[in-house]
């Protein structure tokens, strides 16, 4: 079958040197902290620059997965780290990263050295800098793609890593790129969102959006340039960052994000400021050298596809004869640009599970399956799932059986139990309520697969605090955990959406107790089923009828 290491960026000598030097530097800082030569306050900015957080029970290490891409060797190393230094699992996040919740401080330098062996690191996964740039999880394989966005993501990663001017921004900064008109990267919810498009003459460039973000003040990004030619990507990014770095507020962290600057300045005026700065610098040294561009593009060439039957008999027969396989095909596969291939989503949301968690054994198994069936490559999604992007349809029956054996074949992608959920008060020191137990209870309440398929597409997202790491603002149903005099309550928003027609959900009314929240969700779902027109999705029904019937039924029942 398909072997190799897939279309994953490979380090050059500069990458290797940078990561090795940073790892050695941090080892010395950790030793000084353990020896008492650094206080926790002095150590804090140093550890944050290396992706290390101090949470409720232990340190948490966040490891970068640039543009959501992993080779099988990298996935095996992540499994090894989970088994050797943690409690046997890792948590995949909404920024296509992985977090370890239980490492010991004295082990962190060894973990970083292990990561460096497979060209991974934790640089800029925290702090007021440009974080991990994310992409469409189907990049390079999607049937609707204009151009592979991973090349732009890698260019941005190299430009932004330890950029001397943008290392200490007013606040953290997030960028996403999609190569498809069907937005699977939630670009409108980022500080900068880039959509690869064609202009009237057929040339490829970027639509540039700025000022999106969630948290306590959610905003949808505004378009500041309809078309940016590809050659100007870095100079235009530089111009945006300079305007933000100069004018972004540093006196109030709650108003320091670029979304607040764009809102208070006005999108038109902000665009003017960026254009003025860009005209000043665009003919400077910002174009990538042709040799370097060719090197990066070469890392993302299509894998060696075979000529394959688009309707192989083994696939067609099993789909017709096995309802469970047919259900998985319906929910977990996506169209591939190549005939005879499919994109396969691996659900990290089993019944009653913790969304985004994968055990070390599962990671090892996925690495092996990737080598057998998908050119040795794995994707991480911002919905906290995994993807094998290049699977022959003829191999799907065997792959499905293998995934079932490791509990990664739950057929619930985009359904009510495919929940995005932050770690909440079980781990996070910023959280005001638990989110994981609520997700688990909802998962069990709607566990019946026939029920889930009858409900259809329904995006449910849960955050344990106002920082909105669970993206609750853009859930069709969003849940926000709150603390009320030492008791956990949950506020519901309805009508959020993270696609190309992005919308921010609206608070439906008073919050619900921990005991009542799952019944409240069930009431909302039942109301939708009663009101929908044919196969209408939840978000479309809500937009058609508004909040009134949902609110009436919700508070009459509770």
Order of alpha helices (4+ residues) and beta strands (2+ residues): alpha-alpha-beta-beta-beta-alpha-beta-beta-alpha-beta-alpha-beta-beta-beta-beta-alpha-alpha-alpha-alpha-alpha-alpha-beta-beta-beta-alpha-beta-beta-alpha-beta-alpha-alpha-beta-beta-beta-beta-beta-alpha-alpha-alpha
